[in-house]
């Protein structure tokens, strides 16, 4: 790939074909429904996986699809989540891991991480998932444990996500629901976390697995009756 040629092709062909869409986005701004937090791996392209148009997805990418626990100290992921929920009004948040993840494989090779202190510190946010794998998946071979860690990491990052104030408030108000995906690079298939903590085959539609479904707002009449 030659990046300059790609830009030229975008400007001369793609942008012209979607000129009205870009004109509308430039005039009216963005109003995405989805925030996707995915790995920065070059083989994982959220817009391609979901076949989204410009303006459909608000995307945050980083090594290992990490969501650090909320802290007063500012961070790029925390700021993106807060802006997506409070300023843009996203109603769905997806944490998306993937097969053959270098970050997850790195957890099994601490010596290699010593030369990358920032990566090592960043992946400490996946340490709870790694402990789950050591405790519960020791019977699997190395590839099986990496696959298990990929799933457990998505589940742990969803736990971290729910502790962010904007997300906690959105969930309590019934405005948000959360998804956990693992994308298989080779097959293109997705496993999605359901509310029982099990990864199921992804099938689009009303019965699509949802990790944290939308619920009745706290303080509503329906919620009061259920209580």
Buried (B, 14 or more C-beta within 10 A) or exposed (E): EEEEEEEEEEEEEEEEEBEEEBEEBEEEEEEBBBBBBBBEBEEBEBEEBBEBEBBBBBBBBBBBBBBBBBEEEEEEBBEBBBBBBBEBEBBBBBBBBBBBBEBBBBBEEEEEBEEEEEBBEBBBBBEBBBEBBEEEBEEEEEEEBBBBBBBBBBBBBBEBBBEBEBBBBBBBBBBBBBBBBBBEEEEEEBBBBBEEEEBBEBEEEEEEBBBBEBBBBEEEEEBEEEE
